[in-house]
Amino acid sequence: MAVIFHIDVNSAYLSWTAVEELKEGAKRDLRLIPSIIGGDQKSRHGVVLAKSIPAKKYGIRTGEPVAGAFRKCPGLVMAPPDHKLYGRYSERLMEFLRSYTPVIEQVSVDECYMDFTGKVKDYHSPAEGAMELKNEVYRRFGFTVNVGISNNKLLAKMASDFEKPNKIHTLFPEEIQIKMWPLPVSELYMAGHSSVDVLHKLGIFTIGELAVMDPRLLELHLKSHGRKLWESANGIGSEVVETKRAEAKGIGNSTTLSRDAVTESEAKEVLGKLAASVGRRLRREGQKAKMLSVEIKYYNFESVSHQKQLEKATNRDEDIYEESVLLFRELWDQTPIRLLGIRSSKLTQEDEPEQLTIFDPRFQYDPKREKKKRISQALEKVRAKYGEGIVTRGMDLKDNGL
């Protein structure tokens, strides 16, 4: 049986800043006083990036405006973000962890999965190995980590999110009903804000209630994401730790935003431009996509993504946009967004025969669809002659009800 660790640095930005300050002779330890990592209100980092445990007691939340945090705690201490510093600490941590096993999948600047299967024989139990690792991180670097232990990545991630800081937790399949099922459904990994709203409307408030639901009912309301959430609630996840992220065979585009997007309308504007770019590149290559995925990177560099199989392969901007918005809504948890991306995969040739039915709308004459097709063809010709940026088209948001 596989043994997977999930390593998560406790309040990484604040911890790393505190350790660095103490090295330079600081008399204070940011971790022991009400403090945050944040930025100037006029900058794009005008939100709380990390908070200390004493700050949390004042109701300060990660992602809220700095001004709001100071209203809750006038004596709050704030330090500016230093992403170069975070990168250095992250590299040192990962280098150390690889001294235990090279099979490590880094998923963000402050967390990773480790395949500890081959090392378990050196300890009385996986927990003993995790304890040694956790304590050695603190001895070497001066900051703490949580370690989640299970036999797949999903459960290891859930375990590491239990009580913090500086803790070790197990969540093996036989422990799911006791440790995970009583938790609010919002605590389930990949359960975004919009998905939780739908689940609440269905009368599902705990992970256990979700786990015993008929997955077919969940699919009716949440499409393929409903099935994925049901699998997660039942502890079904991958045990493959990918040391290198495989490059998907497909066409995609992403963009880092000049300022964090905090509303759906801001995100949809960006998704519209990305969808047009991906559609244009697909048509240029004579390809259609049967799979789409949306990636979100939050202000704190945490990344999440979600994908879905399309009913029919497409390279139309409108189709890509509509499906991407649906994916985004299932995924986004209201956290400020730094980067958005759309990727297409499972590509087929544009002229490849496709199985249709007589009920397919493409058999019916639709003046609006024909008009859009002519507009698309005209825009393609203009771009081909004068360049990509010569003309852009707004997405037909109102017509689509998005």
N, C-alpha and C positions, 0 to 999 in steps of 0.2 A: 504493500500500500504506500502511495506517495505521502510524503510529509512536506508541506509547504508552509513557509513563514511569510508573513507580511510585516515588513518593518516600516514604521511611521514615526518620524521625528516629532516630538511633542512641541507644538507651537514653534515650528522651525525658524521662521524669520526672527521672532523675538528671542528665542533661545540662542541663536547664532550671534545676534547682535549683542546680547548680554555677555556671552563668553568672550567675545572680542573686546568689549569695553573693560571687562575684568582683567584681561591680559595687559591692557594699557594702563592699569592702575586705578580704575574707577572704584569709588567707595560704595556705589549702589549696585544692586543686582536687579535688573529690570523684571526678572521673573518673580521677585518677592514683593513687589510694590504694584499699585495700580498703574499699568503702563500699556502702551500700544505701539505698534509700528504703523505709521500712516504717512500722510503727505500734506502739502499745502492745499488749502481749499481750492485754489485757482488751477492746480495741476490736475492731471488725469489720475493721480494717486490720492485724491482727496477722500479716500475711504479707509476704514480700519482693515489693515492687511493681516494683523495678528494681535492677540491680546494676552495678557498675563492672567493667571487664575484669580488674583485679587481684583483685577479689572472686570472679570466675568461676574463677580458678585454684585457689581453695580448695574448689571443688565446690559453691559456693552457687548455688541455682537459684531462678529467679523462681517465686513461688507457694508456696514452702516457708515454714513458720513462722519468725518472726524468731528465736525461741529456738534453733532448730536452726542457723540461720546463725551465731549467736554462738558456738555450741559448735564449729563448724568453724573459726572465726577469732575468737578472743577480743579481738583488737585492732580489730575491725570498727568503722567509723564509720557511724552511722545518722542520717538526716535524715527528718523527718516529711513526709508528702505534703501538697501545697498545690495543690488542683485549680483554684482560681481563677487561680493563677499559670500553670498549664499551659494553661488556656483562653486567657489573654492571649497567650502565646507561639504557640499554635496559630493564633490569629486573625492575628497579624502574619505568620506564615509563609505562610498561605494568601493573604493580601492581596498579598504579594510575588510568589508564584507566578502569581497572576492577571495580573501585569504582563507575563508571557510569553504566556499564553493564558487566556481566560476559560473554556475547556472543561476544567473540573476537577471531579472527583468525590471528595469527601472521605469516607473510609470509617471514620475514627476520628480521635481528637484529634491523632494524630501521623503519619498516613499518608494519601496520596491518589493518585489516578490523574490524569495529564495527557494530553490528546490533543495531541501535539506535531507532528502531521502538517503543519499549515500553517506551522510555524516551521522545519522542516528545511532549507528552501531558503536560509535565512540562514546556514547552517553547512556546513562541508565534510562533516560526518557527524553522525548523531544523537548519537554519543558526545561530539563536540566541544561540542554544545549542552548536554548533560548535565553536562560538566565545568565549563562556565561557570556553570551554575545552581548546582551543588554548591559551587563555590568562593565564589560570591557570597553564598550562605546563610551560610557560615562567616564571611566578612568582615563582613557586616551584623549577624549575631546571635550569633556566637561558638560555635555548636554545629554538629555535622556531620550529614549525611544520607547514606544510600545511595540510589542511583538504579538501578532496573532498567529495561531497554529491550527492547521487543519490538514485535510488531504486534498483540498482543491483551493483555487485562488479566491473564489467568492467567499467561502466560509472563513478563510484566513483573514481577508479584508474586514469582514463583519466582526471577527473576534478582536482585531486590533483597535476597533472603534469603541469597544466596551470601556469600562472605567479607565480614566487617565489621571495623571501621567505616570511614566516609568513603571508600566505594568506588563504582565504576560497573561494572555488568556487563550484558552483552547476552545474550539467550536467544531468538534467532530460530529459526524452524522447522528450518532446516538444522543448528542447533547442539544440538537436543534430545538426539540419541543420544549425543553426546559429553559434554555438560555436565549433563544431567538424568537420563538413564536409569541411570547407575551409582549414583545416590543411594538411600539406604534409602527404602522405600515410606512410612515415617512422615514423611518430609520433604515429601511431596506435599500441596499445599494442599487442604484439606477432607478429608484422611484422618484422621479422629478415632481415638481410642484403640480403641474397639470394632471399627471397620472394619479397623484394622491387625491386631488379633487374629485376625479372620476370614481376612484375606489370608495371614497367617503360617500358619494351619492349612491353607490351600490350597497352601502351598509357595511363596508369592510374597513375596520379601524386598526386591526392588529395584523402582524405578519402571519400569525396562526390562522386567522380568518381567511386571509388570502390563500394560504397553502391548501385549504380544504375546499376551495371554490372549484367549480367546473371550469377548466381552462377555456373551453369553447365559449362560455359566457363572457369571459374576460376578453377573448379575441373579438367578440362582437363590438365591444366598447373601446378597446385599445389596440385593435389590430394585432400584428405580430408582437408588439411590445407587451401586450397582455400575457401572452404565452411565456415570454421571457421573464416577466415578473413572477409568474406562478412557479416557474422552474427555480428562480432564485429563492423564493419563499420556502421551497422544498429542498434547498441546499444543493441543487444541481448546478455544477459549474465546471470549468476546465481545470485540469491539473497540469497543463503544459505551460511551463515557464519559458517564455521566448527570450533568449539572450539577445537576439537581434530582431527588430520588428520587420516582418516580411513586407516587401514592397508589393502592394496590390497592383495587379495588372488592370489598369484603368486610366481614366482621365479625370483630373480634379483640379481644384483651385482653392486657395485660402487667402485670407488677408488679415493682417494685424491692424486693429482699429486705431485711429489717431486719438480717440478718447473712448473709454469703456462704454459699451452699450448697456443701458439699464432698463429699457422698455422693449416690448415685443415689436413695436412699430419701427424702432431703430434697427433691430436685428433683421426684420423683414426687408428693409431697404437694402441692407448688405446682401442678404440671401438672393434678392432679385438680380443684383449685379453679378454675383457668383454663378447663378443659374444660367444667365445669358452667356457668360464666359465658357462654362462647361458645355452648354448646348452648341455653341459656335465651334468649339474644338472637336466635338464629336462629329458634327456635320462635315467639318474640314477633312477628318480622317475617314469619312464614309462609314461611321459606326453608330450603333444604337446601344443603350445600356439597359440591362435587366435588373441591376442592383444599384441603389443609391445609399450613400451614407452622409451624415452630417457630423461635423466635429465642432465642439465648443472648447475653447481654452479660456478659463476664467482669469480674473485679475491677479489671482494668487498662483497662476501657472498650473493649476490642476486642470487636466484635460479629460473630457468625456466624449463618447461618440455613440452613435446608434445607426443601424442600417436596416433596410427593408428590401424585400424582393418585390419587384413591380409586376403587376398583372401582365403588362405588355411592354416590350422593349421600346425605348423612345430616345429621341435626341431633340425634342421640342423644348424650348426655353420654358414655356408655360407649364408643361408637365413636370419638368425638373424642379421648378420653383414651388409648385403646389405640394409635391411630395416632400420637398425639403422643409417647408413650413410645418407640415404635419409631424415630421421627425423632430424638428426643433421644439415643437410644443410638448412632445412626449418627454423630451430630454431636459429642457431648461428648468432650473430650480430657482430662478429669480436672482441668482448671483451675478454681479457685474461681469460683462463679457469683454475679453481682450482680443480674441481671435475667433473667426468663423471660417469654416471650410465645408465644401461639398465635393464628394468624390463619387464617380461613377465606375462600375465594374460589371463583370459578366457581360463583356461586350460582344456584339454580333455584327455582321456586315449589314449595312443599311438596306441592301437589296435582297437579303436573305428571306426566303418564303416564310410567311407567318400564318398560323392556323387562326382563322376568324370564324365567327358564327354570324348567322343572318341578323342577329340582334345587336351586333356590334354597331355603335353609333357612326363608325366610319362608313357604313353602308348607306347611311342616311345623308341626304344633302343638307348641309348646314351653312347658310350664307356667312355667318359670323366666322366659322372655322375657315371657310374658303378665303375670306378677306384677310384673316390673320396669316394664312399661308402665303398669300400674295405679298403682304407687307414684309414677312420674313425673307422671302426670296429677293425682294427689292433691296432690303437692308444689307443682305449678304453681298449683293453686287456692288453697292456703294462702298462697303468696307473693303472688299477685295481690290477696288480701284484706288481708294484714297487713304486706306489705313483703318486699323481697328477703332481708334478713338474718335473718328470723324463724326459719328452719330451714335447716340444711345437711345434706347426705348424704355419707357416706363412700363412696369408690369401692370396688367389689367386687374388690379387688386379688388376694386369694387365689384366687377363682374363675377369674380371668383368667390366673393364673400370672405376674403382673407384679411 
